[in-house]
Every structure is written in structure tokens, then in C-alpha cells.
């Protein structure tokens, strides 16, 4: 038996001129949205509602852009985002949540950044670089750091629990941030920069130590706008970002990436 889902992320609809439409693009019953719909909160609900009209179920993980203007109070940002997403009948936000479809568990978090992808760079300097880039306080940086730890802990706890659930045969992990530096360390534009250190969170991968039954099948992620589709230690890592309009890494014509999970 196989199930399929469409992978979508980093739509950045606030940077594209045309109205967002998904007409004729769905290739599966289910969609996974791995964050960064828009920096503007007013866009998020309409985009999710549009996607929900084309899929039986939309599984959503927030990105950093969903919180861009509220980084000084991420607790409040998450609470207000919960209200934005609430009530869309076939949309599930994977905030402290998971979904099981035909023996496949979808587990996700934002992931944030752990400022730790390049051990040769100062962790503190990378955190300060992010704070200066986004014009936020040290307190905002500390909140991001705390969330990177709690999100990694949630993945560890959930993957561990799913080992004993016999109805769960495969696990799909979904994060907005990149979970493994090996996926992007080849990028010469990031190599040796604080941007590399702020693109992912190496602690997210610690959940794989809990996967004693080898249930983790695929890891979907966003944030990094160049395409990745590779296998490391029998786990497929894949992204499908549209990107910001006007950048070298955006896709003027954008389609979902169809992912297949074999549970036979």
C-alpha cells in the first residue's frame, strides 16, 4: 500500500503580485505545507483556505516568516497564529500535534535555528548576527534559542512514543528549518557565514536516536530555497520551496512535489 502527499513551502505570497491560486495543481489527496506562507498575517488564513479547497487534508507547519513582525513576543505570536488557523475544517497545524494517515504518522515543528551548523563559527556571534539582521533584541534571540530546544525535544519525545504504536508503520518528519547541515554545506554562498549557522538546527536530528524501529521514512523541510532531494542513512530529505520573488532562488512557475510513502 502507498500513500502520496504534495509538498509545498516558502510560498512567500506577499512578494508575488498575482493572487494566490492552487487551481489545477494538486496531485494528491493530502498536502504538507512546511512554513513561510507570508510575513503578513492577513495572508495566512486565505492561503490555507485556498489549499484546503483542493485537498482532503492540509498539514501545516509554521515558518519564521509567520512570526516575522512578532519576534519580540513569540508566545503571543503563537497564540494569535492559533486563532488565525482555527476553524479551517481540513487544516491541521502541527503545533504540539501529529496526524496519522493509513499507518503513516506526520510529526512536525517549526524547528527554529540552533545557531550551531558551523562549529568553526561562534554561536554567540551567529545569534548576534541574526538579531542585527532582523532588527530584534537579544531577548528575541533568546526566545528563538529556547524554541529551538523545545521543538527538538518535542520531536524526540514523539518519535520515541511512536515506536510502540503498532498502527504506525512509517513516520514523516516536517520542519521548517533545515535539520542536517550535510544537506546544505555544499552551498558556497553559505559556507563559512553566519547565515549558514542560522539556517538550521542540528538538535532536530537527535530524534533519530529514538527511532529504534526505523520508522522514520522521509524528512520534509523548508527555509532553504534551493532544491534538495537526497537520502542519508536510509531517510529521504526533501524540500520544495517557491522562494521570494526577485531573488535568484525563486520559481516563477511553481508546482507541488509529489511524495510517495510505501507502507506495504
C-alpha positions as CSV (number, residue, x, y, z in Angstrom):
1,X,0.0,0.0,0.0
2,X,1.2,3.5,-0.8
3,X,0.1,7.0,0.2
4,X,1.0,10.2,-1.5
5,X,1.1,13.9,-0.5
6,X,2.1,17.1,-2.1
7,X,5.0,19.0,-0.5
8,X,4.7,22.8,-0.6
9,X,6.7,25.5,1.3
10,X,8.1,29.0,1.3
11,X,5.3,30.4,-0.9
12,X,6.1,34.0,0.3
13,X,2.8,35.2,-1.3
14,X,3.4,38.7,0.0
15,X,6.3,39.1,-2.5
16,X,4.4,37.9,-5.6
17,X,2.0,40.1,-7.5
18,X,-0.6,37.6,-8.7
19,X,-3.4,36.4,-6.4
20,X,-2.6,33.0,-4.9
21,X,-4.5,30.2,-6.6
22,X,-3.9,26.5,-6.5
23,X,-6.4,25.6,-9.2
24,X,-5.3,22.5,-11.2
25,X,-2.1,22.0,-9.2
26,X,-3.0,19.3,-6.6
27,X,-1.7,15.8,-7.4
28,X,-2.6,14.1,-4.2
29,X,-5.3,13.9,-1.5
30,X,-3.0,15.4,1.1
31,X,-0.7,18.4,1.3
32,X,2.2,19.3,3.6
33,X,3.0,23.0,3.9
34,X,6.4,23.5,5.5
35,X,6.2,27.1,6.6
36,X,6.8,30.6,5.3
37,X,3.4,31.3,3.6
38,X,3.8,35.0,4.2
39,X,5.1,37.7,6.6
40,X,1.7,39.3,6.6
41,X,-0.7,37.5,8.9
42,X,-3.7,38.6,6.8
43,X,-2.4,36.2,4.0
44,X,-2.1,33.1,6.0
45,X,-5.8,32.1,6.5
46,X,-6.8,32.8,2.9
47,X,-3.9,30.7,1.6
48,X,-4.7,27.8,3.8
49,X,-8.4,28.0,2.9
50,X,-7.5,28.0,-0.8
51,X,-5.3,25.0,-0.3
52,X,-7.9,23.2,1.8
53,X,-10.4,23.5,-1.1
54,X,-8.1,21.3,-3.2
55,X,-7.0,18.7,-0.7
56,X,-8.7,16.3,1.7
57,X,-6.3,17.4,4.4
58,X,-3.7,20.1,4.7
59,X,-0.9,19.6,7.2
60,X,0.8,22.9,8.2
61,X,4.0,23.8,10.0
62,X,4.8,27.4,10.6
63,X,8.0,29.1,9.5
64,X,9.9,32.1,10.7
65,X,8.0,34.4,8.4
66,X,4.7,33.7,10.1
67,X,6.3,35.3,13.1
68,X,8.4,38.0,11.4
69,X,6.7,41.0,13.0
70,X,6.2,39.5,16.4
71,X,9.7,38.1,17.1
72,X,9.9,40.1,20.4
73,X,7.0,38.1,21.8
74,X,6.9,34.6,20.3
75,X,4.5,33.3,22.9
76,X,1.9,35.9,21.9
77,X,2.7,35.3,18.2
78,X,1.9,31.6,18.5
79,X,-1.3,32.2,20.4
80,X,-2.5,34.7,17.7
81,X,-1.5,32.3,14.9
82,X,-3.6,29.6,16.6
83,X,-6.6,31.9,16.2
84,X,-5.8,32.6,12.6
85,X,-5.6,28.9,11.7
86,X,-8.5,27.7,13.8
87,X,-11.8,26.7,12.2
88,X,-10.5,25.7,8.8
89,X,-12.1,22.3,8.7
90,X,-9.4,20.2,6.9
91,X,-6.3,22.1,8.0
92,X,-4.2,20.6,10.8
93,X,-1.4,22.8,12.4
94,X,1.3,20.5,13.7
95,X,2.0,22.7,16.8
96,X,2.2,20.1,19.6
97,X,0.3,17.8,17.4
98,X,0.6,14.9,15.0
99,X,-1.5,13.2,12.4
100,X,-1.8,9.5,11.4
101,X,-3.0,8.6,7.9
102,X,-3.1,4.9,6.8
103,X,-0.3,3.9,9.1
104,X,1.9,7.0,8.4
105,X,2.5,9.5,11.2
106,X,3.1,13.1,10.3
107,X,5.1,14.8,13.0
108,X,6.3,18.4,12.7
109,X,7.6,21.6,14.3
110,X,9.0,24.9,13.1
111,X,12.4,23.9,14.5
112,X,13.8,27.4,14.5
113,X,17.6,27.8,14.5
114,X,20.1,26.5,17.0
115,X,22.9,28.7,15.7
116,X,25.0,25.6,15.5
117,X,25.5,24.4,12.0
118,X,29.2,25.5,11.7
119,X,31.3,24.6,14.7
120,X,34.1,26.9,13.5
121,X,31.8,30.0,14.0
122,X,31.0,31.5,17.3
123,X,27.5,30.5,18.5
124,X,27.1,33.9,20.2
125,X,28.3,35.8,17.1
126,X,25.8,34.0,14.9
127,X,23.0,34.8,17.3
128,X,24.0,38.4,17.4
129,X,24.2,38.4,13.6
130,X,20.6,37.2,13.4
131,X,19.4,39.8,15.9
132,X,21.1,42.6,13.9
133,X,19.8,41.3,10.6
134,X,16.2,41.2,11.7
135,X,16.5,44.3,14.0
136,X,15.4,42.5,17.1
137,X,16.6,42.4,20.7
138,X,18.8,39.9,22.5
139,X,15.6,38.8,24.2
140,X,14.1,37.8,20.8
141,X,17.3,35.8,20.1
142,X,16.9,34.1,23.5
143,X,13.3,33.1,22.7
144,X,14.4,31.6,19.3
145,X,17.1,29.7,21.1
146,X,14.6,28.4,23.7
147,X,12.1,27.3,20.9
148,X,14.8,25.5,19.0
149,X,15.4,23.4,22.1
150,X,11.8,22.7,22.9
151,X,11.0,21.9,19.3
152,X,13.8,19.4,19.2
153,X,12.6,17.9,22.4
154,X,9.1,17.5,21.1
155,X,10.4,15.6,18.1
156,X,12.5,13.3,20.4
157,X,9.5,12.6,22.7
158,X,7.1,12.0,19.9
159,X,9.3,9.8,17.8
160,X,10.1,7.8,20.9
161,X,6.3,7.3,21.7
162,X,5.5,6.2,18.2
163,X,8.0,3.3,18.4
164,X,5.4,1.4,20.5
165,X,2.4,2.3,18.3
166,X,1.9,-0.7,16.1
167,X,-0.6,1.0,13.9
168,X,2.2,3.5,12.9
169,X,4.5,1.9,10.3
170,X,6.2,4.9,8.9
171,X,7.0,8.4,10.2
172,X,7.2,11.6,8.1
173,X,9.0,14.4,9.9
174,X,8.3,18.0,8.9
175,X,10.3,21.0,10.0
176,X,10.6,24.5,8.5
177,X,14.3,24.8,9.4
178,X,16.9,22.5,7.9
179,X,17.6,19.5,10.2
180,X,21.1,18.5,9.0
181,X,24.0,20.6,7.8
182,X,25.0,17.9,5.3
183,X,22.0,19.0,3.2
184,X,23.3,22.5,2.5
185,X,27.0,22.6,3.4
186,X,27.9,22.4,-0.3
187,X,26.4,25.8,-0.8
188,X,29.4,28.1,-1.5
189,X,27.3,31.2,-0.7
190,X,26.6,29.9,2.8
191,X,29.9,28.3,3.5
192,X,31.7,29.9,6.5
193,X,29.0,32.5,7.1
194,X,26.7,33.2,10.0
195,X,23.8,32.7,7.6
196,X,24.7,29.0,7.4
197,X,24.6,28.8,11.2
198,X,21.2,30.4,11.2
199,X,19.6,28.2,8.5
200,X,19.0,25.1,10.6
201,X,19.1,23.3,13.9
202,X,21.3,20.3,14.4
203,X,19.5,19.3,17.6
204,X,16.4,18.4,15.5
205,X,18.2,15.3,14.2
206,X,18.6,13.9,17.7
207,X,15.1,12.5,17.4
208,X,16.6,9.9,15.1
209,X,18.3,8.3,18.0
210,X,14.9,7.4,19.3
211,X,13.9,5.7,16.1
212,X,14.8,2.2,17.2
213,X,12.2,0.6,14.8
214,X,13.5,2.5,11.8
215,X,10.1,4.1,11.2
216,X,11.3,7.5,10.0
217,X,11.0,7.4,6.2
218,X,11.0,11.0,5.0
219,X,12.0,14.4,6.4
220,X,10.4,17.4,4.7
221,X,11.7,20.8,5.3
222,X,11.7,24.4,4.0
223,X,13.6,27.6,4.6
224,X,16.5,26.8,2.2
225,X,15.3,27.9,-1.2
226,X,17.5,25.7,-3.4
227,X,16.1,22.2,-4.1
228,X,17.2,19.3,-2.1
229,X,16.2,15.7,-2.6
230,X,18.7,13.2,-1.2
231,X,18.9,10.2,1.1
232,X,21.1,10.0,4.2
233,X,21.1,6.8,6.3
234,X,18.0,5.5,4.6
235,X,16.0,8.6,5.2
236,X,14.8,10.8,2.3
237,X,15.3,14.5,2.9
238,X,13.4,16.7,0.6
239,X,12.2,20.3,0.2
240,X,10.2,22.2,-2.4
241,X,10.4,26.0,-1.8
242,X,9.0,28.6,-4.1
243,X,11.1,31.4,-2.7
244,X,10.8,35.2,-2.6
245,X,10.0,36.9,-5.8
246,X,13.0,38.8,-7.2
247,X,15.7,36.5,-5.7
248,X,18.0,34.1,-7.5
249,X,16.4,31.2,-5.8
250,X,12.7,31.7,-6.6
251,X,10.4,29.8,-9.0
252,X,8.1,32.0,-11.2
253,X,6.3,28.8,-12.1
254,X,5.7,26.6,-9.1
255,X,4.2,23.2,-8.5
256,X,3.9,20.8,-5.6
257,X,6.4,18.0,-5.2
258,X,4.6,14.6,-5.0
259,X,6.0,12.4,-2.3
260,X,5.2,8.7,-2.1
261,X,5.3,6.6,1.1
262,X,5.3,2.8,0.7
263,X,3.8,1.2,3.8
264,X,3.5,-2.4,2.4
